[in-house]
Amino acid sequence: MKVIGRKEKISLPELGLKLVWAKVDTGAYTSSIHAENIRTENRNGKEVLVFQALLPGHKSYTGEELVFEQFREKKVKNSFGQGESRYLIETQMELAGEKFDAEITLSDRSSMKNAILLGRKILRKRFLVDVSGMNLAKAYRK
C-alpha cells in the first residue's frame, strides 16, 4: 500500500478540480466536499443533481454548475455526531498516482478549515496514513 500524509493533493477530473488539498480523516467513514447551491432539477424528463464545488473564495473554485445524473441520498453523521441526509455522487479520484471511483457526499463545509475530506472508505486497502507528513503522495505522481 502507498503511504499518504494527513493532507494530500487530489484531483477530481469530473468536477474540474486538479491537485486540490484534502484532509485525510480516518475517523470519518465517508468522504465529502464542500458544495454550494445544491439542488435537484428535472431536465429532459430526468431528475439530476446540480451544484457548485468549493467556496467562491477557494483558489480552485470555478463557479461552474456541475450536473450529475447518477446520485442518491445517504444518511451520515456530521462532525458533531448528528444525523443528516446528504447527496452522494460517485466520481473518479486521482491520488498518489492511482485513479479510482470514489463516493463523495456534498456538504456545507464552509465553517471547516478544509473543503475536502477523505474518509476511510476510499483509503481502505489502498493507502496507509502517516499523520506526521503532508503531501507524501507527490512521490507517486507521474
DSSP file (Angstrom, degrees, kcal/mol; ACC not computed):
  #  RESIDUE AA STRUCTURE BP1 BP2  ACC     N-H-->O    O-->H-N    N-H-->O    O-->H-N    TCO  KAPPA ALPHA  PHI   PSI    X-CA   Y-CA   Z-CA
    1    1 A M              0   0    0      0, 0.0     2,-0.2     0, 0.0   126,-0.2   0.000 360.0 360.0 360.0 148.2    0.0    0.0    0.0
    2    2 A K  E     -a  127   0A   0    124,-1.6   126,-2.7     1,-0.0     2,-0.5  -0.564 360.0-125.7 -83.1 146.8    1.1    3.5   -0.7
    3    3 A V  E     +a  128   0A   0     -2,-0.2     2,-0.3   124,-0.2   126,-0.2  -0.813  31.0 177.9 -96.5 128.2    1.8    5.9    2.2
    4    4 A I  E     -a  129   0A   0    124,-3.1   126,-3.1    -2,-0.5   129,-0.2  -0.822  20.8-121.6-122.0 165.3    0.0    9.3    2.2
    5    5 A G  E     -a  130   0A   0     -2,-0.3   129,-0.3     2,-0.3   126,-0.2  -0.243  36.6 -88.9 -97.9-173.0    0.0   12.1    4.7
    6    6 A R  S    S+     0   0    0    127,-2.8    18,-3.0   124,-0.5     2,-0.4   0.706 117.8  31.6 -73.1 -19.9   -2.6   13.9    6.8
    7    7 A K  E    S+B   23   0B   0    126,-0.5   128,-3.1    16,-0.2   129,-0.3  -0.998  76.5 175.4-135.8 136.5   -3.2   16.3    4.0
    8    8 A E  E     -B   22   0B   0     14,-2.5    14,-2.4    -2,-0.4     2,-0.6  -0.954  32.9-116.1-139.2 156.5   -2.9   15.4    0.3
    9    9 A K  E     +B   21   0B   0     -2,-0.3    87,-0.4    12,-0.2     2,-0.3  -0.842  40.8 178.1 -92.7 125.4   -3.4   17.0   -3.1
   10   10 A I  E     -B   20   0B   0     10,-2.8    10,-3.3    -2,-0.6     2,-0.4  -0.822  20.9-138.9-122.7 162.4   -6.1   15.1   -5.1
   11   11 A S  E     -C   94   0B   0     83,-1.9    83,-2.4    -2,-0.3     7,-0.2  -0.978   9.9-172.1-122.4 140.3   -7.7   15.6   -8.4
   12   12 A L  E > > -B   17   0B   0      5,-2.4     5,-2.0    -2,-0.4     3,-1.8  -0.784   9.5-176.2-125.3  83.4  -11.4   15.1   -9.2
   13   13 A P  G > 5S+     0   0    0      0, 0.0     3,-1.3     0, 0.0    -1,-0.1   0.822  79.2  56.2 -55.8 -38.9  -11.4   15.4  -13.1
   14   14 A E  G 3 5S+     0   0    0     78,-0.4    79,-0.1     1,-0.3    -2,-0.0   0.693 110.9  46.2 -69.3 -16.5  -15.2   15.2  -13.5
   15   15 A L  G < 5S-     0   0    0     -3,-1.8    -1,-0.3     2,-0.2    38,-0.2   0.379 116.6-115.0-101.2   0.6  -15.5   18.2  -11.1
   16   16 A G  T < 5S+     0   0    0     -3,-1.3     2,-0.5    -4,-0.4    -2,-0.1   0.754  70.7 137.8  73.5  24.6  -12.8   20.1  -13.0
   17   17 A L  E   < -B   12   0B   0     -5,-2.0    -5,-2.4     3,-0.0     2,-0.5  -0.906  30.4-174.8-111.3 126.7  -10.5   20.0   -9.9
   18   18 A K  E     -     0   0B   0     -2,-0.5    -7,-0.2    -7,-0.2    -8,-0.1  -0.978  66.3 -15.1-125.1 125.1   -6.8   19.3  -10.2
   19   19 A L  E    S+     0   0B   0     -2,-0.5     2,-0.4     1,-0.2    -8,-0.2   0.940  81.1 167.2  50.5  61.3   -4.4   18.9   -7.3
   20   20 A V  E     -B   10   0B   0    -10,-3.3   -10,-2.8    -3,-0.1    -1,-0.2  -0.845  40.3-104.7-103.6 139.5   -6.7   20.4   -4.6
   21   21 A W  E     -B    9   0B   0     -2,-0.4     2,-0.3   -12,-0.2    95,-0.3  -0.378  40.4-178.1 -65.6 138.6   -5.8   20.0   -0.9
   22   22 A A  E     -B    8   0B   0    -14,-2.4   -14,-2.5    93,-0.1     2,-0.4  -0.996  24.4-127.2-137.2 142.1   -7.9   17.4    1.0
   23   23 A K  E     -Bd   7 117B   0     93,-2.7    95,-3.2    -2,-0.3     2,-0.5  -0.760  20.3-136.4 -89.3 132.3   -7.7   16.5    4.7
   24   24 A V  E     - d   0 118B   0    -18,-3.0     2,-0.4    -2,-0.4    95,-0.2  -0.790  25.2-179.4 -88.7 125.4   -7.3   12.8    5.4
   25   25 A D    >   -     0   0    0     93,-2.9     3,-1.2    -2,-0.5    95,-0.5  -0.860  16.7-178.6-132.4  96.9   -9.7   11.7    8.2
   26   26 A T  T 3  S+     0   0    0     -2,-0.4    -1,-0.1     1,-0.3    94,-0.1   0.609  84.1  64.4 -72.3  -9.8   -9.5    8.1    9.2
   27   27 A G  T 3  S+     0   0    0     92,-0.0     2,-0.4    93,-0.0    -1,-0.3   0.687  91.3  75.5 -82.7 -19.3  -12.3    8.8   11.8
   28   28 A A    <   -     0   0    0     -3,-1.2    92,-3.1    90,-0.2    93,-0.2  -0.763  63.9-161.3 -93.8 137.7  -14.8    9.6    9.0
   29   29 A Y  S    S+     0   0    0     -2,-0.4    92,-2.1    90,-0.3    93,-0.3   0.917  74.9  47.6 -80.2 -46.6  -16.3    6.8    7.0
   30   30 A T  S    S-     0   0    0     90,-0.1     2,-0.2    89,-0.1    90,-0.1  -0.695  79.5-127.6-100.9 147.0  -17.4    8.8    4.0
   31   31 A S  E     -e  104   0B   0     72,-0.7    74,-2.7    -2,-0.3     2,-0.3  -0.576  30.4-170.9 -84.3 154.1  -15.5   11.4    2.0
   32   32 A S  E     -eF 105 117B   0     85,-2.2    85,-2.9    72,-0.2     2,-0.3  -0.984  15.5-159.4-147.4 158.6  -17.1   14.8    1.5
   33   33 A I  E     -eF 106 116B   0     72,-2.2    74,-2.3    -2,-0.3     2,-0.3  -0.983  33.1-105.3-135.2 145.5  -16.6   18.0   -0.5
   34   34 A H  E     -e  107   0B   0     81,-2.1    20,-2.9    -2,-0.3     2,-0.4  -0.550  44.1-177.0 -69.9 132.5  -18.0   21.5    0.1
   35   35 A A  E     -I   53   0C   0     72,-1.9     2,-0.3    -2,-0.3    18,-0.2  -0.985  12.6-155.6-134.7 145.9  -20.8   22.3   -2.3
   36   36 A E  E    S+I   52   0C   0     16,-3.1    16,-2.4    -2,-0.4    19,-0.0  -0.818  71.6  14.3-115.7 155.5  -22.9   25.4   -2.9
   37   37 A N  E    S-     0   0C   0     -2,-0.3     2,-0.4    14,-0.2    -1,-0.2   0.869  77.1-174.5  50.7  47.2  -26.4   25.8   -4.5
   38   38 A I  E     +     0   0C   0     -3,-0.2     2,-0.3    13,-0.1    13,-0.2  -0.581  18.4 140.1 -76.6 128.3  -27.2   22.1   -4.2
   39   39 A R  E     -I   50   0C   0     11,-2.3    11,-3.3    -2,-0.4     2,-0.4  -0.990  46.9-121.2-160.8 159.7  -30.5   21.2   -5.8
   40   40 A T  E     -I   49   0C   0     -2,-0.3     2,-0.3     9,-0.2     9,-0.2  -0.863  31.2-176.5-104.4 146.5  -32.3   18.7   -7.9
   41   41 A E  E     -I   48   0C   0      7,-2.3     7,-3.0    -2,-0.4     2,-0.7  -0.953  29.0-120.8-137.2 156.1  -33.8   19.7  -11.2
   42   42 A N  E     +I   47   0C   0     -2,-0.3     2,-0.5     5,-0.2     5,-0.2  -0.896  35.7 175.6 -99.0 115.2  -35.9   18.0  -13.9
   43   43 A R  E >   -I   46   0C   0      3,-3.1     3,-1.6    -2,-0.7    -2,-0.0  -0.976  69.3 -17.6-124.6 120.2  -34.0   18.2  -17.2
   44   44 A N  T 3  S-     0   0    0     -2,-0.5    -1,-0.1     1,-0.3     3,-0.1   0.872 129.0 -51.7  53.9  40.3  -35.4   16.4  -20.2
   45   45 A G  T 3  S+     0   0    0      1,-0.2     2,-0.4    -3,-0.0    -1,-0.3   0.534 119.1 107.8  78.9   6.0  -37.7   14.3  -18.0
   46   46 A K  E <   -I   43   0C   0     -3,-1.6    -3,-3.1     2,-0.0     2,-0.5  -0.939  69.5-126.6-119.1 139.0  -34.8   13.2  -15.8
   47   47 A E  E     +I   42   0C   0     -2,-0.4     2,-0.3    -5,-0.2    -5,-0.2  -0.732  37.2 179.7 -81.6 126.2  -34.1   14.2  -12.2
   48   48 A V  E     -I   41   0C   0     -7,-3.0    -7,-2.3    -2,-0.5     2,-0.5  -0.878  28.0-122.8-125.5 157.7  -30.5   15.5  -12.0
   49   49 A L  E     -IJ  40  68C   0     19,-2.8    19,-2.6    -2,-0.3     2,-0.4  -0.880  28.1-170.4-100.8 130.0  -28.3   16.9   -9.2
   50   50 A V  E     +IJ  39  67C   0    -11,-3.3   -11,-2.3    -2,-0.5     2,-0.3  -0.967  19.2 137.1-123.7 136.3  -26.9   20.3   -9.8
   51   51 A F  E     - J   0  66C   0     15,-1.8    15,-3.5    -2,-0.4     2,-0.4  -0.979  45.0-118.2-163.7 169.8  -24.3   22.0   -7.6
   52   52 A Q  E     -I   36   0C   0    -16,-2.4   -16,-3.1    -2,-0.3     2,-0.3  -0.979  32.5-130.2-117.3 133.9  -21.1   24.1   -7.5
   53   53 A A  E     -I   35   0C   0     11,-0.5     9,-0.4    -2,-0.4    10,-0.4  -0.659  64.4  -1.1 -88.7 139.5  -18.0   22.6   -5.9
   54   54 A L  S    S-     0   0    0    -20,-2.9   -18,-0.2    -2,-0.3     9,-0.1   0.159  92.6 -62.5  74.1 170.2  -16.0   24.6   -3.3
   55   55 A L    >   -     0   0    0      1,-0.1     3,-2.0   -20,-0.1     6,-0.2  -0.591  45.3-113.8 -85.9 148.9  -16.5   28.1   -1.9
   56   56 A P  T 3  S+     0   0    0      0, 0.0    -1,-0.1     0, 0.0     5,-0.1   0.778 116.9  54.3 -53.8 -27.9  -16.3   31.1   -4.1
   57   57 A G  T 3  S+     0   0    0      3,-0.1     2,-0.1     2,-0.0    -3,-0.0   0.597  82.8 108.2 -82.0 -10.9  -13.1   32.3   -2.2
   58   58 A H  S X  S-     0   0    0     -3,-2.0     3,-1.7     1,-0.1     0, 0.0  -0.432  75.3-129.4 -69.5 139.3  -11.3   29.0   -2.8
   59   59 A K  T 3  S+     0   0    0      1,-0.3    -1,-0.1    -2,-0.1    -2,-0.0   0.726 108.6  48.1 -65.7 -20.0   -8.4   29.3   -5.4
   60   60 A S  T 3  S+     0   0    0     -5,-0.1    -1,-0.3   -43,-0.0     2,-0.2   0.384  81.8 123.9 -98.0   3.1   -9.8   26.2   -7.3
   61   61 A Y    <   +     0   0    0     -3,-1.7    -7,-0.1    -6,-0.2    -6,-0.0  -0.455  31.4 175.2 -66.9 130.0  -13.4   27.5   -7.4
   62   62 A T        -     0   0    0     -9,-0.4    -1,-0.2    -2,-0.2     3,-0.1   0.653  34.3-135.0-107.1 -22.6  -14.7   27.7  -11.0
   63   63 A G        +     0   0    0    -10,-0.4     2,-0.1     1,-0.3    -2,-0.1   0.385  55.5 145.6  80.3  -5.4  -18.3   28.7  -10.3
   64   64 A E        -     0   0    0    -49,-0.1     2,-0.5   -11,-0.1   -11,-0.5  -0.421  52.8-123.6 -68.3 136.4  -19.3   26.1  -12.9
   65   65 A E        -     0   0    0    -13,-0.1     2,-0.4    -2,-0.1   -13,-0.2  -0.714  25.7-151.5 -80.5 125.5  -22.5   24.3  -12.3
   66   66 A L  E     -J   51   0C   0    -15,-3.5   -15,-1.8    -2,-0.5     2,-0.5  -0.800   6.3-157.7 -99.4 140.2  -21.9   20.5  -12.2
   67   67 A V  E     -J   50   0C   0     -2,-0.4     2,-0.5   -17,-0.2   -17,-0.2  -0.975   8.9-175.6-124.2 125.2  -24.7   18.2  -13.2
   68   68 A F  E     -J   49   0C   0    -19,-2.6   -19,-2.8    -2,-0.5     3,-0.1  -0.980  14.8-173.6-121.6 127.7  -24.8   14.5  -12.1
   69   69 A E  S    S+     0   0    0     -2,-0.5     2,-0.7   -21,-0.2    -1,-0.1   0.795  79.3  63.2 -83.6 -32.0  -27.5   12.1  -13.4
   70   70 A Q  S    S+     0   0    0     20,-0.1    20,-0.5   -21,-0.1     2,-0.3  -0.857  73.1 119.3 -98.8 113.9  -26.3    9.3  -11.0
   71   71 A F        -     0   0    0     -2,-0.7     2,-0.3    18,-0.1    18,-0.2  -0.971  32.6-169.1-160.7 166.7  -26.7   10.3   -7.4
   72   72 A R  E     -G   88   0B   0     16,-1.7    16,-3.2    -2,-0.3     2,-0.4  -0.965  27.7-104.6-153.7 169.9  -28.5    9.2   -4.2
   73   73 A E  E     -G   87   0B   0     -2,-0.3     2,-0.4    14,-0.2    14,-0.2  -0.801  34.4-172.4 -99.6 145.3  -29.2   10.4   -0.7
   74   74 A K  E     -G   86   0B   0     12,-2.9    12,-2.8    -2,-0.4     2,-0.5  -0.998  23.1-128.3-138.4 139.7  -27.4    9.0    2.2
   75   75 A K  E     +G   85   0B   0     -2,-0.4     2,-0.3    10,-0.2    10,-0.2  -0.767  39.4 167.2 -86.0 128.2  -27.8    9.4    6.0
   76   76 A V  E     -G   84   0B   0      8,-3.0     8,-2.8    -2,-0.5     2,-0.5  -0.920  37.8-116.1-135.2 161.3  -24.5   10.3    7.6
   77   77 A K  E     -G   83   0B   0     -2,-0.3     6,-0.2     6,-0.2    -2,-0.0  -0.885  34.2-139.6 -97.1 129.4  -23.3   11.6   11.0
   78   78 A N    >   -     0   0    0      4,-3.0     3,-2.4    -2,-0.5    -1,-0.0  -0.135  37.3 -83.9 -78.2-178.2  -21.8   15.1   10.8
   79   79 A S  T 3  S+     0   0    0      1,-0.3    -1,-0.1     2,-0.1    -2,-0.0   0.647 131.2  55.4 -64.0 -13.7  -18.7   16.2   12.7
   80   80 A F  T 3  S-     0   0    0      2,-0.2    -1,-0.3     0, 0.0     3,-0.1   0.354 119.7-108.7 -98.6   4.3  -21.0   17.0   15.7
   81   81 A G  S <  S+     0   0    0     -3,-2.4     2,-0.3     1,-0.3    -2,-0.1   0.534  75.7 134.2  82.9   6.8  -22.4   13.4   15.7
   82   82 A Q        -     0   0    0      1,-0.0    -4,-3.0    -5,-0.0    -1,-0.3  -0.722  57.1-118.7 -92.5 139.8  -25.8   14.5   14.5
   83   83 A G  E     +G   77   0B   0     -2,-0.3     2,-0.3    -6,-0.2    -6,-0.2  -0.522  40.9 163.8 -75.3 140.3  -27.5   12.5   11.7
   84   84 A E  E     -G   76   0B   0     -8,-2.8    -8,-3.0    -2,-0.2     2,-0.5  -0.980  36.3-115.1-150.8 160.6  -28.3   14.3    8.5
   85   85 A S  E     +G   75   0B   0     -2,-0.3     2,-0.3   -10,-0.2   -10,-0.2  -0.855  36.3 176.4-101.3 131.5  -29.2   13.4    4.9
   86   86 A R  E     -G   74   0B   0    -12,-2.8   -12,-2.9    -2,-0.5     2,-0.3  -0.935  32.9-109.1-131.3 154.7  -26.7   14.3    2.1
   87   87 A Y  E     -G   73   0B   0     19,-0.5    19,-2.5    -2,-0.3     2,-0.4  -0.621  33.9-155.9 -78.3 143.8  -26.5   13.8   -1.6
   88   88 A L  E     -GH  72 105B   0    -16,-3.2   -16,-1.7    -2,-0.3     2,-0.3  -0.981  11.1-175.7-125.9 133.0  -23.8   11.3   -2.6
   89   89 A I  E     - H   0 104B   0     15,-2.7    15,-2.7    -2,-0.4     2,-0.5  -0.858  20.0-136.8-119.8 158.8  -22.1   11.2   -6.0
   90   90 A E  E     + H   0 103B   0    -20,-0.5     2,-0.3    -2,-0.3    13,-0.2  -0.982  37.2 156.4-115.0 128.0  -19.6    8.7   -7.4
   91   91 A T  E     - H   0 102B   0     11,-2.5    11,-2.9    -2,-0.5     2,-0.3  -0.950  45.2 -89.8-146.6 162.0  -16.8   10.3   -9.3
   92   92 A Q  E     - H   0 101B   0     -2,-0.3   -78,-0.4     9,-0.2     2,-0.4  -0.567  40.1-167.0 -78.6 137.7  -13.2    9.5  -10.4
   93   93 A M  E     - H   0 100B   0      7,-3.2     7,-2.3    -2,-0.3     2,-0.5  -0.945  10.1-154.2-123.3 145.8  -10.5   10.5   -7.9
   94   94 A E  E     +CH  11  99B   0    -83,-2.4   -83,-1.9    -2,-0.4     2,-0.3  -0.986  26.4 154.5-121.1 124.0   -6.7   10.6   -8.5
   95   95 A L  E >   - H   0  98B   0      3,-2.2     3,-1.9    -2,-0.5   -85,-0.1  -0.972  65.8  -5.7-150.1 130.8   -4.4   10.3   -5.5
   96   96 A A  T 3  S-     0   0    0    -87,-0.4     3,-0.1    -2,-0.3    42,-0.1   0.848 128.9 -53.0  55.1  40.2   -0.8    9.1   -5.3
   97   97 A G  T 3  S+     0   0    0      1,-0.3     2,-0.4     0, 0.0    -1,-0.3   0.520 115.4 114.0  77.0   4.7   -0.7    8.1   -9.0
   98   98 A E  E <   - H   0  95B   0     -3,-1.9    -3,-2.2     2,-0.0     2,-0.4  -0.856  51.0-155.9-110.1 145.5   -3.8    6.0   -8.7
   99   99 A K  E     + H   0  94B   0     -2,-0.4     2,-0.3    -5,-0.2    -5,-0.2  -0.977  28.6 149.0-117.5 131.6   -7.2    6.5  -10.4
  100  100 A F  E     - H   0  93B   0     -7,-2.3    -7,-3.2    -2,-0.4     2,-0.3  -0.986  48.7 -95.0-156.0 160.4  -10.3    5.0   -8.8
  101  101 A D  E     - H   0  92B   0     -2,-0.3     2,-0.4    -9,-0.2    -9,-0.2  -0.647  43.6-172.2 -80.1 136.2  -14.0    5.6   -8.3
  102  102 A A  E     - H   0  91B   0    -11,-2.9   -11,-2.5    -2,-0.3     2,-0.5  -0.986  22.9-133.0-133.2 140.1  -14.9    7.3   -5.1
  103  103 A E  E     - H   0  90B   0     -2,-0.4   -72,-0.7   -13,-0.2     2,-0.4  -0.807  31.0-179.4 -89.2 130.1  -18.2    8.0   -3.3
  104  104 A I  E     -eH  31  89B   0    -15,-2.7   -15,-2.7    -2,-0.5     2,-0.3  -0.997  17.7-143.9-133.8 132.1  -18.3   11.6   -2.1
  105  105 A T  E     -eH  32  88B   0    -74,-2.7   -72,-2.2    -2,-0.4     2,-0.5  -0.670  17.9-127.4 -91.7 152.5  -21.1   13.4   -0.2
  106  106 A L  E     +e   33   0B   0    -19,-2.5   -19,-0.5    -2,-0.3     2,-0.3  -0.861  42.9 155.9 -98.2 128.4  -21.9   17.0   -0.8
  107  107 A S  E     -e   34   0B   0    -74,-2.3   -72,-1.9    -2,-0.5     2,-1.0  -0.940  51.3 -97.0-147.7 168.0  -22.0   19.1    2.4
  108  108 A D        +     0   0    0     -2,-0.3     3,-0.2   -74,-0.2   -74,-0.1  -0.797  45.6 159.4 -88.7 101.8  -21.6   22.6    3.8
  109  109 A R    >   +     0   0    0     -2,-1.0     3,-1.8     1,-0.1    -1,-0.1   0.069  32.8 119.2-108.0  21.0  -18.0   22.7    5.0
  110  110 A S  T 3  S+     0   0    0      1,-0.3    -1,-0.1   -75,-0.1     5,-0.1   0.779  76.7  48.5 -61.2 -27.7  -17.8   26.5    5.0
  111  111 A S  T 3  S+     0   0    0     -3,-0.2    -1,-0.3     3,-0.1     2,-0.2   0.473  99.5  87.8 -90.8  -0.9  -17.1   26.5    8.7
  112  112 A M  S <  S-     0   0    0     -3,-1.8    -3,-0.1     1,-0.1     3,-0.0  -0.618  79.5-129.3 -96.3 157.1  -14.4   23.9    8.3
  113  113 A K  S    S+     0   0    0     -2,-0.2     2,-0.5     1,-0.1    -1,-0.1   0.814  94.3  51.6 -72.6 -30.9  -10.7   24.6    7.5
  114  114 A N        -     0   0    0      1,-0.1    -1,-0.1    -5,-0.0    -2,-0.1  -0.928  64.3-156.9-116.7 130.6  -10.6   22.0    4.6
  115  115 A A  S    S+     0   0    0     -2,-0.5   -81,-2.1   -94,-0.2     2,-0.4   0.713  83.3  47.0 -75.9 -21.4  -13.1   22.0    1.8
  116  116 A I  E     - F   0  33B   0    -95,-0.3   -93,-2.7   -83,-0.2     2,-0.4  -0.981  65.2-169.7-127.5 134.7  -12.5   18.3    1.0
  117  117 A L  E     -dF  23  32B   0    -85,-2.9   -85,-2.2    -2,-0.4     2,-0.7  -0.983  11.5-150.0-123.8 130.7  -12.3   15.4    3.5
  118  118 A L  E     -d   24   0B   0    -95,-3.2   -93,-2.9    -2,-0.4   -90,-0.2  -0.895  18.8-159.2-103.0 114.9  -11.1   11.9    2.6
  119  119 A G    >>  -     0   0    0     -2,-0.7     4,-0.9   -95,-0.2     3,-0.8  -0.347  31.6-100.8 -89.4 171.7  -12.8    9.2    4.7
  120  120 A R  H 3> S+     0   0    0    -92,-3.1     4,-2.4   -95,-0.5   -91,-0.2   0.684 109.2  75.1 -70.3 -18.1  -11.6    5.7    5.4
  121  121 A K  H 34 S+     0   0    0    -92,-2.1    -1,-0.2   -93,-0.2   -91,-0.1   0.914 105.7  35.5 -61.2 -41.4  -13.9    4.1    2.8
  122  122 A I  H <4 S+     0   0    0     -3,-0.8    -1,-0.2   -93,-0.3    -2,-0.2   0.704 118.3  52.9 -84.5 -18.1  -11.8    5.3   -0.1
  123  123 A L  H >X S+     0   0    0     -4,-0.9     4,-2.6     3,-0.1     3,-2.2   0.809  83.2 109.6 -81.8 -31.4   -8.5    4.8    1.9
  124  124 A R  T 3< S-     0   0    0     -4,-2.4     4,-0.1     1,-0.3    -5,-0.0  -0.172  92.6  -2.3 -56.5 131.7   -9.1    1.2    2.9
  125  125 A K  T 34 S+     0   0    0      2,-0.2    -1,-0.3     1,-0.1     3,-0.1   0.561 130.1  65.7  63.5  12.2   -6.9   -1.4    1.2
  126  126 A R  T <4 S+     0   0    0     -3,-2.2  -124,-1.6     1,-0.4     2,-0.3   0.654 100.0  24.2-121.4 -43.1   -5.3    1.4   -0.9
  127  127 A F  E  <  -a    2   0A   0     -4,-2.6     2,-0.4  -126,-0.2    -1,-0.4  -0.920  51.0-147.4-135.0 151.4   -3.3    3.7    1.4
  128  128 A L  E     -a    3   0A   0   -126,-2.7  -124,-3.1    -2,-0.3     2,-0.6  -0.912  28.6-133.5-108.6 145.1   -1.6    3.9    4.8
  129  129 A V  E     -a    4   0A   0     -2,-0.4     2,-0.8  -126,-0.2  -124,-0.2  -0.894  14.2-166.3-109.4 122.7   -1.7    7.2    6.6
  130  130 A D  E >   -a    5   0A   0   -126,-3.1     3,-1.8    -2,-0.6  -124,-0.5  -0.900   7.3-165.1-101.9 102.6    1.4    8.8    8.1
  131  131 A V  T 3  S+     0   0    0     -2,-0.8    -1,-0.1     1,-0.3  -125,-0.1   0.616  81.8  66.4 -69.4 -11.0    0.0   11.6   10.2
  132  132 A S  T 3  S+     0   0    0   -127,-0.0    -1,-0.3    -3,-0.0     2,-0.3   0.586  99.6  61.4 -84.1  -8.2    3.4   13.2   10.7
  133  133 A G    <   -     0   0    0     -3,-1.8  -127,-2.8  -129,-0.2  -126,-0.5  -0.751  60.0-158.6-119.9 164.7    3.6   14.1    7.0
  134  134 A M  S    S+     0   0    0   -129,-0.3  -126,-0.2    -2,-0.3    -3,-0.0  -0.985  75.7  11.1-136.6 147.5    1.7   16.1    4.3
  135  135 A N  S >  S+     0   0    0   -128,-3.1     3,-0.9    -2,-0.3     4,-0.2   0.826  72.2 145.4  56.8  35.9    1.7   15.8    0.5
  136  136 A L  G >   +     0   0    0   -129,-0.3     3,-1.3     1,-0.2     4,-0.2   0.733  58.8  72.8 -73.1 -21.8    3.5   12.4    0.7
  137  137 A A  G >> S+     0   0    0      1,-0.3     3,-2.1     2,-0.2     4,-0.8   0.677  74.4  81.8 -67.0 -17.8    1.6   11.3   -2.4
  138  138 A K  G <4 S+     0   0    0     -3,-0.9     3,-0.5     1,-0.3    -1,-0.3   0.800  80.7  65.8 -60.5 -26.0    3.6   13.6   -4.6
  139  139 A A  G <4 S+     0   0    0     -3,-1.3    -1,-0.3     1,-0.2    -2,-0.2   0.729 105.0  44.2 -65.6 -21.4    6.3   10.9   -4.7
  140  140 A Y  T <4 S+     0   0    0     -3,-2.1    -1,-0.2    -4,-0.2    -2,-0.2   0.578  87.6 109.6 -99.2 -13.5    3.9    8.6   -6.6
  141  141 A R     <        0   0    0     -4,-0.8    -3,-0.0    -3,-0.5   -43,-0.0  -0.351 360.0 360.0 -68.5 144.8    2.5   11.2   -9.1
  142  142 A K              0   0    0     -2,-0.0    -1,-0.1     0, 0.0    -4,-0.0   0.425 360.0 360.0 -86.6 360.0    3.6   10.7  -12.7
